[in-house]
Amino acid sequence: MGLAGNAMNPTPEQIRDYIEQGMSCQHVKVDGDGQHFQAVIVSAAFEGLRLVQRHQVVYRALGDRMRAEIHALSMKTLTPAEWSANGG
């Protein structure tokens, strides 16, 4: 894995904290290996937004970290109603 585990690789918990600090969320869960992350983000801020707009909200919350620290992030972005309907 080469440089895995160096100080530049954030943990899933750090990514979750970054998202929660940058936007209002009802639920955030992040899994990953330091290079590739998968997030489930539930926020009322997503109401009325298309998928690409929802992702832009998250990218804004992450700011420069998205370029500097996070190399791959896949997201499932849901409103609270969508989360409830999916068994959240």
C-alpha positions as CSV (number, residue, x, y, z in Angstrom):
1,M,0.0,0.0,0.0
2,G,3.0,2.3,0.1
3,L,2.1,5.5,2.1
4,A,-1.1,4.2,3.6
5,G,-1.4,5.4,7.2
6,N,0.6,8.6,6.8
7,A,-0.5,11.8,8.3
8,M,-2.1,13.0,5.0
9,N,-4.7,10.2,5.0
10,P,-7.8,11.1,7.0
11,T,-9.8,8.6,8.9
12,P,-13.5,8.0,8.2
13,E,-14.2,9.6,11.5
14,Q,-12.4,12.8,10.4
15,I,-14.3,12.9,7.2
16,R,-17.5,12.6,9.1
17,D,-16.5,15.4,11.4
18,Y,-15.5,17.6,8.5
19,I,-18.9,17.1,6.9
20,E,-20.8,17.7,10.2
21,Q,-18.8,20.9,10.9
22,G,-19.5,22.3,7.4
23,M,-23.2,21.6,7.1
24,S,-26.3,20.8,9.1
25,C,-26.9,17.0,9.1
26,Q,-29.3,14.7,10.8
27,H,-27.1,11.6,10.2
28,V,-23.6,11.0,8.7
29,K,-21.9,7.7,8.3
30,V,-18.5,7.3,6.6
31,D,-16.6,4.2,5.9
32,G,-13.3,3.9,4.1
33,D,-9.6,2.9,4.0
34,G,-7.8,6.2,4.0
35,Q,-7.9,6.6,0.2
36,H,-11.5,5.7,-0.8
37,F,-14.5,6.7,1.3
38,Q,-18.2,6.0,1.2
39,A,-20.6,8.3,2.9
40,V,-24.3,8.3,3.8
41,I,-25.4,11.9,4.5
42,V,-28.9,12.8,5.7
43,S,-29.7,16.5,5.7
44,A,-32.7,18.8,5.3
45,A,-30.4,21.0,3.2
46,F,-30.9,18.5,0.4
47,E,-34.7,19.2,0.1
48,G,-35.6,20.2,-3.4
49,L,-32.0,19.7,-4.8
50,R,-31.0,17.4,-7.6
51,L,-28.3,14.8,-7.0
52,V,-25.4,16.9,-8.4
53,Q,-26.6,19.9,-6.3
54,R,-26.6,17.7,-3.2
55,H,-23.0,16.6,-3.9
56,Q,-22.0,20.2,-4.4
57,V,-23.3,21.1,-0.9
58,V,-21.1,18.3,0.6
59,Y,-18.1,19.4,-1.5
60,R,-18.5,23.0,-0.2
61,A,-18.6,21.7,3.3
62,L,-15.4,19.8,2.8
63,G,-13.7,22.7,1.0
64,D,-10.0,22.3,0.2
65,R,-9.9,19.0,2.0
66,M,-11.6,17.5,-1.0
67,R,-8.6,18.2,-3.2
68,A,-5.8,17.9,-0.6
69,E,-6.8,15.0,1.6
70,I,-9.8,13.1,0.2
71,H,-9.0,11.3,-3.1
72,A,-12.2,9.4,-3.7
73,L,-15.6,9.9,-2.0
74,S,-18.8,8.2,-3.0
75,M,-21.9,9.7,-1.4
76,K,-25.5,8.7,-0.8
77,T,-27.3,12.0,-0.1
78,L,-30.8,11.8,1.4
79,T,-33.4,14.1,2.9
80,P,-34.8,13.0,6.3
81,A,-38.0,11.9,4.6
82,E,-36.0,9.8,2.1
83,W,-33.9,8.3,4.9
84,S,-37.1,7.3,6.8
85,A,-38.6,5.8,3.7
86,N,-35.4,3.7,3.2
87,G,-35.5,2.3,6.7
88,G,-33.0,4.8,8.2
